[in-house]
C-alpha cells in the first residue's frame, strides 16, 4: 500500500504532498522522538501527535516515509517546509493514535 493509498483509506488529508509515493513497509506509533529514533524502521509511517519541525528531523534520520499527525493537530508552516525539503509526506487525521495504528495494521495486512 502506497502513502497516498493509506491516506485515502484513513480518510486523512495530505498536508505535504511533495514526496515519492512509496509502498509502506510498516508503522511506528510514538510521541517520544528519542523512542522513534531507537525503534522505528526505515520506509514506514510515524503515527504521532508531535507537530513540529523536530519530528521531520527524526523522520529523516530514520528514513520514515510519512508522518501521520493525529487528533487534527495544527501543523506549523516550518514543519511542512522542512518536510517538503526532505521529501517526507505529512498527513493529518481527526482520529487518535490508537485507531490509526489499528487501521494501518489491518491495511498493511498485519491483522490476518
PDB file as gemmi writes it, atoms N, CA and C in Angstrom:
CRYST1    1.000    1.000    1.000  90.00  90.00  90.00 P 1                      
ATOM      1  N   UNK A   1       0.847  -1.176   0.000  1.00  0.00           N  
ATOM      2  CA  UNK A   1       0.000   0.000   0.000  1.00  0.00           C  
ATOM      3  C   UNK A   1       0.891   1.237   0.000  1.00  0.00           C  
ATOM      4  N   UNK A   2       0.599   2.142  -0.920  1.00  0.00           N  
ATOM      5  CA  UNK A   2       1.388   3.368  -1.013  1.00  0.00           C  
ATOM      6  C   UNK A   2       0.933   4.392   0.028  1.00  0.00           C  
ATOM      7  N   UNK A   3       1.715   5.436   0.160  1.00  0.00           N  
ATOM      8  CA  UNK A   3       1.379   6.510   1.099  1.00  0.00           C  
ATOM      9  C   UNK A   3       0.043   7.143   0.730  1.00  0.00           C  
ATOM     10  N   UNK A   4      -0.151   7.445  -0.539  1.00  0.00           N  
ATOM     11  CA  UNK A   4      -1.413   8.071  -0.965  1.00  0.00           C  
ATOM     12  C   UNK A   4      -2.605   7.135  -0.765  1.00  0.00           C  
ATOM     13  N   UNK A   5      -2.420   5.852  -1.014  1.00  0.00           N  
ATOM     14  CA  UNK A   5      -3.491   4.879  -0.762  1.00  0.00           C  
ATOM     15  C   UNK A   5      -3.816   4.811   0.726  1.00  0.00           C  
ATOM     16  N   UNK A   6      -2.795   4.844   1.554  1.00  0.00           N  
ATOM     17  CA  UNK A   6      -3.010   4.815   3.010  1.00  0.00           C  
ATOM     18  C   UNK A   6      -3.749   6.067   3.464  1.00  0.00           C  
ATOM     19  N   UNK A   7      -3.350   7.218   2.946  1.00  0.00           N  
ATOM     20  CA  UNK A   7      -4.023   8.469   3.311  1.00  0.00           C  
ATOM     21  C   UNK A   7      -5.501   8.404   2.951  1.00  0.00           C  
ATOM     22  N   UNK A   8      -5.806   7.903   1.763  1.00  0.00           N  
ATOM     23  CA  UNK A   8      -7.208   7.791   1.335  1.00  0.00           C  
ATOM     24  C   UNK A   8      -7.966   6.810   2.220  1.00  0.00           C  
ATOM     25  N   UNK A   9      -7.360   5.665   2.521  1.00  0.00           N  
ATOM     26  CA  UNK A   9      -8.024   4.649   3.341  1.00  0.00           C  
ATOM     27  C   UNK A   9      -8.256   5.139   4.767  1.00  0.00           C  
ATOM     28  N   UNK A  10      -7.374   5.993   5.250  1.00  0.00           N  
ATOM     29  CA  UNK A  10      -7.507   6.538   6.607  1.00  0.00           C  
ATOM     30  C   UNK A  10      -8.369   7.799   6.632  1.00  0.00           C  
ATOM     31  N   UNK A  11      -8.835   8.220   5.452  1.00  0.00           N  
ATOM     32  CA  UNK A  11      -9.606   9.456   5.339  1.00  0.00           C  
ATOM     33  C   UNK A  11      -8.827  10.633   5.930  1.00  0.00           C  
ATOM     34  N   UNK A  12      -7.539  10.661   5.605  1.00  0.00           N  
ATOM     35  CA  UNK A  12      -6.637  11.701   6.116  1.00  0.00           C  
ATOM     36  C   UNK A  12      -6.329  12.690   5.003  1.00  0.00           C  
ATOM     37  N   UNK A  13      -6.013  13.912   5.392  1.00  0.00           N  
ATOM     38  CA  UNK A  13      -5.665  14.932   4.411  1.00  0.00           C  
ATOM     39  C   UNK A  13      -4.148  14.998   4.247  1.00  0.00           C  
ATOM     40  N   UNK A  14      -3.713  15.122   3.019  1.00  0.00           N  
ATOM     41  CA  UNK A  14      -2.284  15.244   2.729  1.00  0.00           C  
ATOM     42  C   UNK A  14      -1.935  16.725   2.825  1.00  0.00           C  
ATOM     43  N   UNK A  15      -1.080  17.054   3.786  1.00  0.00           N  
ATOM     44  CA  UNK A  15      -0.699  18.451   4.001  1.00  0.00           C  
ATOM     45  C   UNK A  15       0.628  18.794   3.340  1.00  0.00           C  
ATOM     46  N   UNK A  16       1.453  17.804   3.115  1.00  0.00           N  
ATOM     47  CA  UNK A  16       2.728  17.993   2.421  1.00  0.00           C  
ATOM     48  C   UNK A  16       2.797  16.893   1.387  1.00  0.00           C  
ATOM     49  N   UNK A  17       2.575  17.262   0.126  1.00  0.00           N  
ATOM     50  CA  UNK A  17       2.410  16.261  -0.917  1.00  0.00           C  
ATOM     51  C   UNK A  17       3.562  16.117  -1.889  1.00  0.00           C  
ATOM     52  N   UNK A  18       4.713  16.678  -1.563  1.00  0.00           N  
ATOM     53  CA  UNK A  18       5.890  16.547  -2.427  1.00  0.00           C  
ATOM     54  C   UNK A  18       6.752  15.421  -1.870  1.00  0.00           C  
ATOM     55  N   UNK A  19       6.493  14.199  -2.362  1.00  0.00           N  
ATOM     56  CA  UNK A  19       7.201  13.017  -1.859  1.00  0.00           C  
ATOM     57  C   UNK A  19       7.087  11.891  -2.875  1.00  0.00           C  
ATOM     58  N   UNK A  20       7.950  10.901  -2.729  1.00  0.00           N  
ATOM     59  CA  UNK A  20       7.851   9.695  -3.540  1.00  0.00           C  
ATOM     60  C   UNK A  20       6.750   8.830  -2.933  1.00  0.00           C  
ATOM     61  N   UNK A  21       5.783   8.440  -3.743  1.00  0.00           N  
ATOM     62  CA  UNK A  21       4.643   7.665  -3.241  1.00  0.00           C  
ATOM     63  C   UNK A  21       5.029   6.189  -3.105  1.00  0.00           C  
ATOM     64  N   UNK A  22       5.874   5.927  -2.149  1.00  0.00           N  
ATOM     65  CA  UNK A  22       6.442   4.589  -1.952  1.00  0.00           C  
ATOM     66  C   UNK A  22       5.472   3.675  -1.205  1.00  0.00           C  
ATOM     67  N   UNK A  23       5.730   2.378  -1.311  1.00  0.00           N  
ATOM     68  CA  UNK A  23       4.981   1.399  -0.523  1.00  0.00           C  
ATOM     69  C   UNK A  23       5.426   1.482   0.929  1.00  0.00           C  
ATOM     70  N   UNK A  24       4.462   1.468   1.827  1.00  0.00           N  
ATOM     71  CA  UNK A  24       4.775   1.472   3.249  1.00  0.00           C  
ATOM     72  C   UNK A  24       5.202   0.078   3.689  1.00  0.00           C  
ATOM     73  N   UNK A  25       6.213   0.027   4.509  1.00  0.00           N  
ATOM     74  CA  UNK A  25       6.729  -1.254   4.999  1.00  0.00           C  
ATOM     75  C   UNK A  25       6.304  -1.545   6.429  1.00  0.00           C  
ATOM     76  N   UNK A  26       5.616  -0.608   7.058  1.00  0.00           N  
ATOM     77  CA  UNK A  26       5.187  -0.782   8.442  1.00  0.00           C  
ATOM     78  C   UNK A  26       4.875   0.580   9.032  1.00  0.00           C  
ATOM     79  N   UNK A  27       4.784   0.624  10.348  1.00  0.00           N  
ATOM     80  CA  UNK A  27       4.492   1.876  11.043  1.00  0.00           C  
ATOM     81  C   UNK A  27       4.997   1.783  12.474  1.00  0.00           C  
ATOM     82  N   UNK A  28       5.174   2.951  13.073  1.00  0.00           N  
ATOM     83  CA  UNK A  28       5.582   3.028  14.476  1.00  0.00           C  
ATOM     84  C   UNK A  28       4.795   4.159  15.108  1.00  0.00           C  
ATOM     85  N   UNK A  29       4.250   3.913  16.288  1.00  0.00           N  
ATOM     86  CA  UNK A  29       3.452   4.906  16.995  1.00  0.00           C  
ATOM     87  C   UNK A  29       4.192   5.347  18.245  1.00  0.00           C  
ATOM     88  N   UNK A  30       4.484   6.650  18.309  1.00  0.00           N  
ATOM     89  CA  UNK A  30       5.155   7.188  19.490  1.00  0.00           C  
ATOM     90  C   UNK A  30       5.131   8.704  19.436  1.00  0.00           C  
ATOM     91  N   UNK A  31       5.168   9.316  20.605  1.00  0.00           N  
ATOM     92  CA  UNK A  31       5.299  10.763  20.719  1.00  0.00           C  
ATOM     93  C   UNK A  31       6.656  11.151  21.292  1.00  0.00           C  
ATOM     94  N   UNK A  32       7.438  10.174  21.665  1.00  0.00           N  
ATOM     95  CA  UNK A  32       8.766  10.426  22.223  1.00  0.00           C  
ATOM     96  C   UNK A  32       9.779  10.250  21.090  1.00  0.00           C  
ATOM     97  N   UNK A  33      10.344  11.346  20.634  1.00  0.00           N  
ATOM     98  CA  UNK A  33      11.183  11.297  19.438  1.00  0.00           C  
ATOM     99  C   UNK A  33      12.443  10.452  19.622  1.00  0.00           C  
ATOM    100  N   UNK A  34      12.983  10.391  20.814  1.00  0.00           N  
ATOM    101  CA  UNK A  34      14.142   9.511  21.044  1.00  0.00           C  
ATOM    102  C   UNK A  34      13.733   8.045  20.893  1.00  0.00           C  
ATOM    103  N   UNK A  35      12.516   7.721  21.268  1.00  0.00           N  
ATOM    104  CA  UNK A  35      11.994   6.368  21.086  1.00  0.00           C  
ATOM    105  C   UNK A  35      11.861   6.052  19.599  1.00  0.00           C  
ATOM    106  N   UNK A  36      11.394   7.017  18.827  1.00  0.00           N  
ATOM    107  CA  UNK A  36      11.260   6.839  17.381  1.00  0.00           C  
ATOM    108  C   UNK A  36      12.637   6.588  16.769  1.00  0.00           C  
ATOM    109  N   UNK A  37      13.625   7.379  17.168  1.00  0.00           N  
ATOM    110  CA  UNK A  37      14.985   7.200  16.637  1.00  0.00           C  
ATOM    111  C   UNK A  37      15.522   5.806  16.941  1.00  0.00           C  
ATOM    112  N   UNK A  38      15.201   5.288  18.106  1.00  0.00           N  
ATOM    113  CA  UNK A  38      15.739   3.991  18.525  1.00  0.00           C  
ATOM    114  C   UNK A  38      14.985   2.806  17.937  1.00  0.00           C  
ATOM    115  N   UNK A  39      13.700   2.975  17.599  1.00  0.00           N  
ATOM    116  CA  UNK A  39      12.888   1.802  17.286  1.00  0.00           C  
ATOM    117  C   UNK A  39      12.138   1.805  15.963  1.00  0.00           C  
ATOM    118  N   UNK A  40      11.918   2.948  15.353  1.00  0.00           N  
ATOM    119  CA  UNK A  40      11.170   2.984  14.092  1.00  0.00           C  
ATOM    120  C   UNK A  40      12.019   2.387  12.977  1.00  0.00           C  
ATOM    121  N   UNK A  41      11.339   1.835  11.993  1.00  0.00           N  
ATOM    122  CA  UNK A  41      12.013   1.184  10.866  1.00  0.00           C  
ATOM    123  C   UNK A  41      11.917   2.046   9.611  1.00  0.00           C  
ATOM    124  N   UNK A  42      12.926   1.946   8.801  1.00  0.00           N  
ATOM    125  CA  UNK A  42      13.007   2.665   7.531  1.00  0.00           C  
ATOM    126  C   UNK A  42      11.826   2.303   6.621  1.00  0.00           C  
ATOM    127  N   UNK A  43      11.302   3.308   5.928  1.00  0.00           N  
ATOM    128  CA  UNK A  43      10.245   3.076   4.952  1.00  0.00           C  
ATOM    129  C   UNK A  43       8.852   2.975   5.521  1.00  0.00           C  
ATOM    130  N   UNK A  44       8.720   3.222   6.798  1.00  0.00           N  
ATOM    131  CA  UNK A  44       7.416   3.110   7.438  1.00  0.00           C  
ATOM    132  C   UNK A  44       6.769   4.459   7.688  1.00  0.00           C  
ATOM    133  N   UNK A  45       5.687   4.421   8.429  1.00  0.00           N  
ATOM    134  CA  UNK A  45       4.954   5.613   8.823  1.00  0.00           C  
ATOM    135  C   UNK A  45       5.200   5.880  10.305  1.00  0.00           C  
ATOM    136  N   UNK A  46       5.234   7.147  10.669  1.00  0.00           N  
ATOM    137  CA  UNK A  46       5.271   7.541  12.070  1.00  0.00           C  
ATOM    138  C   UNK A  46       3.895   8.083  12.423  1.00  0.00           C  
ATOM    139  N   UNK A  47       3.256   7.467  13.403  1.00  0.00           N  
ATOM    140  CA  UNK A  47       1.935   7.886  13.879  1.00  0.00           C  
ATOM    141  C   UNK A  47       2.167   8.626  15.191  1.00  0.00           C  
ATOM    142  N   UNK A  48       1.774   9.908  15.236  1.00  0.00           N  
ATOM    143  CA  UNK A  48       2.135  10.751  16.373  1.00  0.00           C  
ATOM    144  C   UNK A  48       1.192  11.934  16.516  1.00  0.00           C  
ATOM    145  N   UNK A  49       1.346  12.657  17.619  1.00  0.00           N  
ATOM    146  CA  UNK A  49       0.704  13.965  17.758  1.00  0.00           C  
ATOM    147  C   UNK A  49       1.759  15.065  17.779  1.00  0.00           C  
ATOM    148  N   UNK A  50       3.021  14.699  17.631  1.00  0.00           N  
ATOM    149  CA  UNK A  50       4.110  15.681  17.619  1.00  0.00           C  
ATOM    150  C   UNK A  50       4.082  16.454  16.309  1.00  0.00           C  
ATOM    151  N   UNK A  51       3.739  17.712  16.380  1.00  0.00           N  
ATOM    152  CA  UNK A  51       3.589  18.539  15.184  1.00  0.00           C  
ATOM    153  C   UNK A  51       4.567  19.704  15.255  1.00  0.00           C  
ATOM    154  N   UNK A  52       5.832  19.400  14.996  1.00  0.00           N  
ATOM    155  CA  UNK A  52       6.847  20.445  14.945  1.00  0.00           C  
ATOM    156  C   UNK A  52       8.011  19.988  14.082  1.00  0.00           C  
ATOM    157  N   UNK A  53       8.886  20.907  13.803  1.00  0.00           N  
ATOM    158  CA  UNK A  53       9.999  20.697  12.884  1.00  0.00           C  
ATOM    159  C   UNK A  53      10.902  19.528  13.303  1.00  0.00           C  
ATOM    160  N   UNK A  54      11.091  19.324  14.595  1.00  0.00           N  
ATOM    161  CA  UNK A  54      11.959  18.238  15.061  1.00  0.00           C  
ATOM    162  C   UNK A  54      11.412  16.862  14.675  1.00  0.00           C  
ATOM    163  N   UNK A  55      10.104  16.749  14.519  1.00  0.00           N  
ATOM    164  CA  UNK A  55       9.509  15.483  14.091  1.00  0.00           C  
ATOM    165  C   UNK A  55      10.011  15.122  12.698  1.00  0.00           C  
ATOM    166  N   UNK A  56      10.134  16.113  11.843  1.00  0.00           N  
ATOM    167  CA  UNK A  56      10.642  15.888  10.489  1.00  0.00           C  
ATOM    168  C   UNK A  56      12.114  15.492  10.541  1.00  0.00           C  
ATOM    169  N   UNK A  57      12.884  16.141  11.398  1.00  0.00           N  
ATOM    170  CA  UNK A  57      14.308  15.812  11.517  1.00  0.00           C  
ATOM    171  C   UNK A  57      14.492  14.350  11.925  1.00  0.00           C  
ATOM    172  N   UNK A  58      13.698  13.891  12.875  1.00  0.00           N  
ATOM    173  CA  UNK A  58      13.776  12.494  13.321  1.00  0.00           C  
ATOM    174  C   UNK A  58      13.321  11.562  12.207  1.00  0.00           C  
ATOM    175  N   UNK A  59      12.240  11.905  11.521  1.00  0.00           N  
ATOM    176  CA  UNK A  59      11.753  11.071  10.416  1.00  0.00           C  
ATOM    177  C   UNK A  59      12.832  10.930   9.350  1.00  0.00           C  
ATOM    178  N   UNK A  60      13.522  12.011   9.054  1.00  0.00           N  
ATOM    179  CA  UNK A  60      14.592  11.986   8.061  1.00  0.00           C  
ATOM    180  C   UNK A  60      15.748  11.109   8.528  1.00  0.00           C  
ATOM    181  N   UNK A  61      16.094  11.224   9.789  1.00  0.00           N  
ATOM    182  CA  UNK A  61      17.188  10.434  10.359  1.00  0.00           C  
ATOM    183  C   UNK A  61      16.923   8.935  10.235  1.00  0.00           C  
ATOM    184  N   UNK A  62      15.670   8.533  10.442  1.00  0.00           N  
ATOM    185  CA  UNK A  62      15.296   7.113  10.427  1.00  0.00           C  
ATOM    186  C   UNK A  62      14.830   6.660   9.029  1.00  0.00           C  
ATOM    187  N   UNK A  63      14.697   7.606   8.099  1.00  0.00           N  
ATOM    188  CA  UNK A  63      14.176   7.328   6.749  1.00  0.00           C  
ATOM    189  C   UNK A  63      12.717   6.890   6.769  1.00  0.00           C  
ATOM    190  N   UNK A  64      11.930   7.554   7.587  1.00  0.00           N  
ATOM    191  CA  UNK A  64      10.484   7.343   7.635  1.00  0.00           C  
ATOM    192  C   UNK A  64       9.871   8.032   6.422  1.00  0.00           C  
ATOM    193  N   UNK A  65       8.904   7.370   5.798  1.00  0.00           N  
ATOM    194  CA  UNK A  65       8.309   7.883   4.557  1.00  0.00           C  
ATOM    195  C   UNK A  65       7.196   8.895   4.779  1.00  0.00           C  
ATOM    196  N   UNK A  66       6.443   8.729   5.869  1.00  0.00           N  
ATOM    197  CA  UNK A  66       5.287   9.592   6.100  1.00  0.00           C  
ATOM    198  C   UNK A  66       5.078   9.797   7.594  1.00  0.00           C  
ATOM    199  N   UNK A  67       4.734  11.022   7.939  1.00  0.00           N  
ATOM    200  CA  UNK A  67       4.338  11.356   9.306  1.00  0.00           C  
ATOM    201  C   UNK A  67       2.826  11.501   9.294  1.00  0.00           C  
ATOM    202  N   UNK A  68       2.164  10.729  10.154  1.00  0.00           N  
ATOM    203  CA  UNK A  68       0.707  10.809  10.285  1.00  0.00           C  
ATOM    204  C   UNK A  68       0.416  11.517  11.604  1.00  0.00           C  
ATOM    205  N   UNK A  69      -0.100  12.723  11.511  1.00  0.00           N  
ATOM    206  CA  UNK A  69      -0.400  13.519  12.698  1.00  0.00           C  
ATOM    207  C   UNK A  69      -1.868  13.309  13.044  1.00  0.00           C  
ATOM    208  N   UNK A  70      -2.116  12.914  14.280  1.00  0.00           N  
ATOM    209  CA  UNK A  70      -3.466  12.560  14.742  1.00  0.00           C  
ATOM    210  C   UNK A  70      -4.131  13.702  15.505  1.00  0.00           C  
ATOM    211  N   UNK A  71      -5.405  13.499  15.813  1.00  0.00           N  
ATOM    212  CA  UNK A  71      -6.215  14.418  16.617  1.00  0.00           C  
ATOM    213  C   UNK A  71      -6.360  15.810  16.003  1.00  0.00           C  
ATOM    214  N   UNK A  72      -6.291  15.891  14.677  1.00  0.00           N  
ATOM    215  CA  UNK A  72      -6.455  17.174  13.954  1.00  0.00           C  
ATOM    216  C   UNK A  72      -5.528  18.268  14.477  1.00  0.00           C  
ATOM    217  N   UNK A  73      -4.346  17.883  14.916  1.00  0.00           N  
ATOM    218  CA  UNK A  73      -3.405  18.869  15.445  1.00  0.00           C  
ATOM    219  C   UNK A  73      -3.039  19.885  14.368  1.00  0.00           C  
ATOM    220  N   UNK A  74      -2.952  21.147  14.745  1.00  0.00           N  
ATOM    221  CA  UNK A  74      -2.481  22.144  13.776  1.00  0.00           C  
ATOM    222  C   UNK A  74      -0.986  21.936  13.519  1.00  0.00           C  
ATOM    223  N   UNK A  75      -0.575  22.158  12.281  1.00  0.00           N  
ATOM    224  CA  UNK A  75       0.834  21.982  11.921  1.00  0.00           C  
ATOM    225  C   UNK A  75       1.444  23.322  11.549  1.00  0.00           C  
ATOM    226  N   UNK A  76       2.583  23.636  12.136  1.00  0.00           N  
ATOM    227  CA  UNK A  76       3.229  24.899  11.789  1.00  0.00           C  
ATOM    228  C   UNK A  76       3.840  24.844  10.387  1.00  0.00           C  
ATOM    229  N   UNK A  77       3.897  25.990   9.758  1.00  0.00           N  
ATOM    230  CA  UNK A  77       4.419  26.067   8.396  1.00  0.00           C  
ATOM    231  C   UNK A  77       5.876  25.610   8.321  1.00  0.00           C  
ATOM    232  N   UNK A  78       6.682  25.877   9.361  1.00  0.00           N  
ATOM    233  CA  UNK A  78       8.085  25.464   9.291  1.00  0.00           C  
ATOM    234  C   UNK A  78       8.231  23.939   9.297  1.00  0.00           C  
ATOM    235  N   UNK A  79       7.277  23.244   9.901  1.00  0.00           N  
ATOM    236  CA  UNK A  79       7.296  21.777   9.850  1.00  0.00           C  
ATOM    237  C   UNK A  79       7.016  21.305   8.425  1.00  0.00           C  
ATOM    238  N   UNK A  80       6.012  21.887   7.801  1.00  0.00           N  
ATOM    239  CA  UNK A  80       5.658  21.491   6.441  1.00  0.00           C  
ATOM    240  C   UNK A  80       6.772  21.853   5.451  1.00  0.00           C  
ATOM    241  N   UNK A  81       7.412  22.987   5.668  1.00  0.00           N  
ATOM    242  CA  UNK A  81       8.543  23.392   4.831  1.00  0.00           C  
ATOM    243  C   UNK A  81       9.688  22.396   4.948  1.00  0.00           C  
ATOM    244  N   UNK A  82      10.012  22.019   6.181  1.00  0.00           N  
ATOM    245  CA  UNK A  82      11.095  21.050   6.407  1.00  0.00           C  
ATOM    246  C   UNK A  82      10.754  19.713   5.762  1.00  0.00           C  
ATOM    247  N   UNK A  83       9.511  19.286   5.887  1.00  0.00           N  
ATOM    248  CA  UNK A  83       9.086  18.021   5.283  1.00  0.00           C  
ATOM    249  C   UNK A  83       9.178  18.090   3.764  1.00  0.00           C  
ATOM    250  N   UNK A  84       8.788  19.203   3.190  1.00  0.00           N  
ATOM    251  CA  UNK A  84       8.871  19.395   1.740  1.00  0.00           C  
ATOM    252  C   UNK A  84      10.339  19.332   1.299  1.00  0.00           C  
ATOM    253  N   UNK A  85      11.208  20.008   2.023  1.00  0.00           N  
ATOM    254  CA  UNK A  85      12.640  19.999   1.699  1.00  0.00           C  
ATOM    255  C   UNK A  85      13.231  18.598   1.753  1.00  0.00           C  
ATOM    256  N   UNK A  86      12.727  17.763   2.674  1.00  0.00           N  
ATOM    257  CA  UNK A  86      13.269  16.414   2.866  1.00  0.00           C  
ATOM    258  C   UNK A  86      12.500  15.346   2.088  1.00  0.00           C  
ATOM    259  N   UNK A  87      11.373  15.720   1.484  1.00  0.00           N  
ATOM    260  CA  UNK A  87      10.579  14.749   0.735  1.00  0.00           C  
ATOM    261  C   UNK A  87       9.811  13.781   1.619  1.00  0.00           C  
ATOM    262  N   UNK A  88       9.481  14.220   2.835  1.00  0.00           N  
ATOM    263  CA  UNK A  88       8.707  13.400   3.766  1.00  0.00           C  
ATOM    264  C   UNK A  88       7.242  13.807   3.663  1.00  0.00           C  
ATOM    265  N   UNK A  89       6.361  12.846   3.421  1.00  0.00           N  
ATOM    266  CA  UNK A  89       4.931  13.125   3.364  1.00  0.00           C  
ATOM    267  C   UNK A  89       4.410  13.440   4.764  1.00  0.00           C  
ATOM    268  N   UNK A  90       3.464  14.354   4.839  1.00  0.00           N  
ATOM    269  CA  UNK A  90       2.802  14.661   6.108  1.00  0.00           C  
ATOM    270  C   UNK A  90       1.304  14.620   5.856  1.00  0.00           C  
ATOM    271  N   UNK A  91       0.629  13.766   6.611  1.00  0.00           N  
ATOM    272  CA  UNK A  91      -0.827  13.692   6.516  1.00  0.00           C  
ATOM    273  C   UNK A  91      -1.422  13.897   7.901  1.00  0.00           C  
ATOM    274  N   UNK A  92      -2.675  14.335   7.937  1.00  0.00           N  
ATOM    275  CA  UNK A  92      -3.340  14.607   9.211  1.00  0.00           C  
ATOM    276  C   UNK A  92      -4.720  13.966   9.213  1.00  0.00           C  
ATOM    277  N   UNK A  93      -5.066  13.441  10.387  1.00  0.00           N  
ATOM    278  CA  UNK A  93      -6.365  12.803  10.562  1.00  0.00           C  
ATOM    279  C   UNK A  93      -7.016  13.301  11.848  1.00  0.00           C  
ATOM    280  N   UNK A  94      -8.316  13.181  11.903  1.00  0.00           N  
ATOM    281  CA  UNK A  94      -9.066  13.530  13.119  1.00  0.00           C  
ATOM    282  C   UNK A  94      -8.934  12.453  14.187  1.00  0.00           C  
ATOM    283  N   UNK A  95      -8.631  11.243  13.754  1.00  0.00           N  
ATOM    284  CA  UNK A  95      -8.636  10.104  14.671  1.00  0.00           C  
ATOM    285  C   UNK A  95      -7.442  10.118  15.622  1.00  0.00           C  
ATOM    286  N   UNK A  96      -7.588   9.361  16.698  1.00  0.00           N  
ATOM    287  CA  UNK A  96      -6.489   9.265  17.655  1.00  0.00           C  
ATOM    288  C   UNK A  96      -5.481   8.202  17.219  1.00  0.00           C  
ATOM    289  N   UNK A  97      -4.370   8.154  17.907  1.00  0.00           N  
ATOM    290  CA  UNK A  97      -3.287   7.249  17.536  1.00  0.00           C  
ATOM    291  C   UNK A  97      -3.682   5.775  17.631  1.00  0.00           C  
ATOM    292  N   UNK A  98      -4.473   5.445  18.607  1.00  0.00           N  
ATOM    293  CA  UNK A  98      -4.903   4.052  18.775  1.00  0.00           C  
ATOM    294  C   UNK A  98      -5.670   3.588  17.537  1.00  0.00           C  
ATOM    295  N   UNK A  99      -6.652   4.376  17.121  1.00  0.00           N  
ATOM    296  CA  UNK A  99      -7.464   3.996  15.957  1.00  0.00           C  
ATOM    297  C   UNK A  99      -6.634   3.955  14.677  1.00  0.00           C  
ATOM    298  N   UNK A 100      -5.796   4.943  14.478  1.00  0.00           N  
ATOM    299  CA  UNK A 100      -4.969   4.971  13.265  1.00  0.00           C  
ATOM    300  C   UNK A 100      -4.013   3.787  13.244  1.00  0.00           C  
ATOM    301  N   UNK A 101      -3.415   3.477  14.377  1.00  0.00           N  
ATOM    302  CA  UNK A 101      -2.492   2.338  14.450  1.00  0.00           C  
ATOM    303  C   UNK A 101      -3.202   1.043  14.089  1.00  0.00           C  
ATOM    304  N   UNK A 102      -4.391   0.836  14.649  1.00  0.00           N  
ATOM    305  CA  UNK A 102      -5.149  -0.381  14.365  1.00  0.00           C  
ATOM    306  C   UNK A 102      -5.555  -0.478  12.908  1.00  0.00           C  
ATOM    307  N   UNK A 103      -6.020   0.636  12.353  1.00  0.00           N  
ATOM    308  CA  UNK A 103      -6.438   0.631  10.946  1.00  0.00           C  
ATOM    309  C   UNK A 103      -5.251   0.366  10.024  1.00  0.00           C  
ATOM    310  N   UNK A 104      -4.133   1.022  10.296  1.00  0.00           N  
ATOM    311  CA  UNK A 104      -2.969   0.818   9.438  1.00  0.00           C  
ATOM    312  C   UNK A 104      -2.431  -0.602   9.566  1.00  0.00           C  
ATOM    313  N   UNK A 105      -2.519  -1.151  10.741  1.00  0.00           N  
ATOM    314  CA  UNK A 105      -2.112  -2.540  10.969  1.00  0.00           C  
ATOM    315  C   UNK A 105      -2.926  -3.478  10.061  1.00  0.00           C  
ATOM    316  N   UNK A 106      -4.222  -3.253  10.026  1.00  0.00           N  
ATOM    317  CA  UNK A 106      -5.104  -4.049   9.161  1.00  0.00           C  
ATOM    318  C   UNK A 106      -4.819  -3.795   7.671  1.00  0.00           C  
ATOM    319  N   UNK A 107      -4.659  -2.539   7.313  1.00  0.00           N  
ATOM    320  CA  UNK A 107      -4.442  -2.175   5.909  1.00  0.00           C  
ATOM    321  C   UNK A 107      -3.142  -2.760   5.353  1.00  0.00           C  
ATOM    322  N   UNK A 108      -2.144  -2.848   6.186  1.00  0.00           N  
ATOM    323  CA  UNK A 108      -0.859  -3.383   5.741  1.00  0.00           C  
ATOM    324  C   UNK A 108      -0.798  -4.896   5.795  1.00  0.00           C  
ATOM    325  N   UNK A 109      -1.949  -5.517   6.099  1.00  0.00           N  
ATOM    326  CA  UNK A 109      -2.009  -6.981   6.075  1.00  0.00           C  
ATOM    327  C   UNK A 109      -1.401  -7.641   7.271  1.00  0.00           C  
ATOM    328  N   UNK A 110      -1.235  -6.904   8.354  1.00  0.00           N  
ATOM    329  CA  UNK A 110      -0.639  -7.477   9.553  1.00  0.00           C  
ATOM    330  C   UNK A 110      -1.681  -8.096  10.478  1.00  0.00           C  
ATOM    331  N   UNK A 111      -2.965  -7.895  10.137  1.00  0.00           N  
ATOM    332  CA  UNK A 111      -4.029  -8.347  11.010  1.00  0.00           C  
ATOM    333  C   UNK A 111      -4.702  -9.634  10.568  1.00  0.00           C  
ATOM    334  N   UNK A 112      -4.069 -10.357   9.672  1.00  0.00           N  
ATOM    335  CA  UNK A 112      -4.670 -11.612   9.179  1.00  0.00           C  
ATOM    336  C   UNK A 112      -4.609 -12.721  10.204  1.00  0.00           C  
TER     337      UNK A 112                                                      
END                                                                             
